[in-house]
Amino acid sequence: MFDDGSDELIGGAWPFLKRALIVFLPLWVYLIFWTATHQIFVSAIAAGFSVPLIQLFEKLKLKRKMESEDR
């Protein structure tokens, strides 16, 4: 089995938080943008751009963790 180390992020809770965020973050962003701008197109694009932020956060945390372990 491939171990990428992400299961140890945020005290071991990251795999569960990641699954919840992938489901709910786009919905939350969509609703916030929809109520703020009243344009469905802009809201949908913003919600779509919110998903890569989760992956970017994970990548940065893993990089920071690897750098701290090398020292």
C-alpha positions as CSV (number, residue, x, y, z in Angstrom):
1,M,0.0,0.0,0.0
2,F,1.3,3.5,-0.9
3,D,1.8,5.7,2.1
4,D,1.9,9.4,1.3
5,G,2.1,10.7,4.9
6,S,-1.1,12.8,4.6
7,D,-2.8,10.6,7.2
8,E,-0.6,12.2,9.9
9,L,-1.5,15.8,9.1
10,I,-3.6,17.7,11.7
11,G,-3.2,15.1,14.4
12,G,-4.4,12.3,12.2
13,A,-7.7,13.9,11.4
14,W,-6.8,15.1,7.9
15,P,-8.3,12.1,5.9
16,F,-11.7,12.7,7.5
17,L,-11.5,16.5,7.2
18,K,-10.4,16.2,3.6
19,R,-13.4,14.1,2.7
20,A,-15.8,16.5,4.4
21,L,-14.2,19.5,2.9
22,I,-14.3,18.1,-0.6
23,V,-18.1,17.6,-0.2
24,F,-19.1,20.7,1.7
25,L,-16.5,23.4,0.8
26,P,-17.8,23.9,-2.8
27,L,-21.4,24.0,-1.5
28,W,-20.5,26.6,1.1
29,V,-18.6,28.7,-1.3
30,Y,-21.4,28.5,-3.9
31,L,-24.0,29.6,-1.4
32,I,-21.9,32.5,-0.1
33,F,-21.2,33.7,-3.6
34,W,-24.7,33.2,-4.7
35,T,-26.1,35.2,-1.8
36,A,-23.5,37.9,-2.3
37,T,-23.6,38.3,-6.1
38,H,-26.8,36.7,-7.2
39,Q,-25.1,35.4,-10.3
40,I,-25.1,31.6,-10.6
41,F,-22.3,31.5,-13.2
42,V,-19.8,33.3,-10.9
43,S,-20.9,31.3,-7.9
44,A,-20.3,28.0,-9.8
45,I,-16.9,29.0,-10.9
46,A,-15.9,30.1,-7.4
47,A,-17.1,26.8,-6.0
48,G,-15.1,24.9,-8.6
49,F,-12.0,26.8,-7.7
50,S,-12.4,26.0,-4.0
51,V,-11.6,22.3,-4.5
52,P,-8.0,22.7,-5.6
53,L,-7.4,24.8,-2.5
54,I,-7.8,21.6,-0.4
55,Q,-5.2,19.8,-2.4
56,L,-2.9,22.8,-2.3
57,F,-3.2,23.0,1.5
58,E,-2.4,19.3,1.8
59,K,0.6,19.6,-0.5
60,L,2.1,22.6,1.4
61,K,1.6,20.9,4.8
62,L,3.3,17.8,3.6
63,K,6.2,19.8,2.1
64,R,6.6,21.7,5.3
65,K,6.5,18.4,7.3
66,M,9.1,16.8,5.1
67,E,11.4,19.8,5.4
68,S,11.1,19.8,9.2
69,E,11.9,16.0,9.3
70,D,15.1,16.5,7.1
71,R,16.6,18.9,9.7
